[in-house]
């Protein structure tokens, strides 16, 4: 079997049907769907139990968090590749075929992924639809994900697949008890061991503005644990010199972001402290612009400018009229 599509489920009964339909509609049909219900209380697991499709397996466990659910799914997976799909996201029918396309063009890569679109959730535009170019997509090989990430987020959890053999050698893959950046922690560790092949075509809709999703959580007030671990690996000699430089630069950019966050709430001295800690990014224009903000600009202006910049960098995609999508037992 080629793919295991692993879906951790916790109180997403309103969305899991549409997500499941998007998997069943794949043009590549060599897959199983493995849903790990993490102690849901809204009946989502009962909806899935009624689905008559032998490609779907449902595992129930007491609530232990998304990381524990994904680790359980990796152990139970039967496919050569494990796809990590969130229970409220959506795949285009070409997604799995796109991952096969990436594997064929970069056979040494043990991690494959596609581009994604950040799609706001409303009752009228989900599931989303958008046009793809007629020509075959480019496949980008990424050997240094930290360096790539400095230019902007390259992956979302639902757009990634990894060889199960590599994942099993790294178990537990996801840090249990963490639910912020726990996926990024794994992507960085995976790409320290293997190249990543990225299909440069958006084949995944990443749902935003949904209560309980990562996009609505409060931003961290300090360096997240996964970033701290990345920094320690960079300083320990575990990485190549290039990987270490990229990792330290990425952590420094996170510290610059924390400086901007401090400026927006009027904590200028705290912002300067974060900039000092982030001096590995001192060669960047972003570091110097943030220093100017800390010294010269009102916090309210910085907050509004940051919000405008986020909207500009992540505009809503042009979507077509949605079609109905429901799971049929």
Secondary structure as GFF3:
##gff-version 3
##sequence-region A 1 329
A	DSSP	beta_strand	3	9	.	.	.	ID=ss1
A	DSSP	alpha_helix	13	24	.	.	.	ID=ss2
A	DSSP	beta_strand	31	38	.	.	.	ID=ss3
A	DSSP	alpha_helix	44	49	.	.	.	ID=ss4
A	DSSP	beta_strand	56	61	.	.	.	ID=ss5
A	DSSP	alpha_helix	66	76	.	.	.	ID=ss6
A	DSSP	beta_strand	81	84	.	.	.	ID=ss7
A	DSSP	beta_strand	90	91	.	.	.	ID=ss8
A	DSSP	alpha_helix	95	105	.	.	.	ID=ss9
A	DSSP	beta_strand	111	120	.	.	.	ID=ss10
A	DSSP	beta_strand	139	142	.	.	.	ID=ss11
A	DSSP	alpha_helix	145	150	.	.	.	ID=ss12
A	DSSP	three_ten_helix	157	159	.	.	.	ID=ss13
A	DSSP	beta_strand	160	163	.	.	.	ID=ss14
A	DSSP	alpha_helix	164	169	.	.	.	ID=ss15
A	DSSP	alpha_helix	182	191	.	.	.	ID=ss16
A	DSSP	beta_strand	196	208	.	.	.	ID=ss17
A	DSSP	three_ten_helix	214	216	.	.	.	ID=ss18
A	DSSP	alpha_helix	225	236	.	.	.	ID=ss19
A	DSSP	alpha_helix	241	264	.	.	.	ID=ss20
A	DSSP	alpha_helix	268	277	.	.	.	ID=ss21
A	DSSP	three_ten_helix	279	281	.	.	.	ID=ss22
A	DSSP	alpha_helix	285	296	.	.	.	ID=ss23
A	DSSP	alpha_helix	299	313	.	.	.	ID=ss24
###
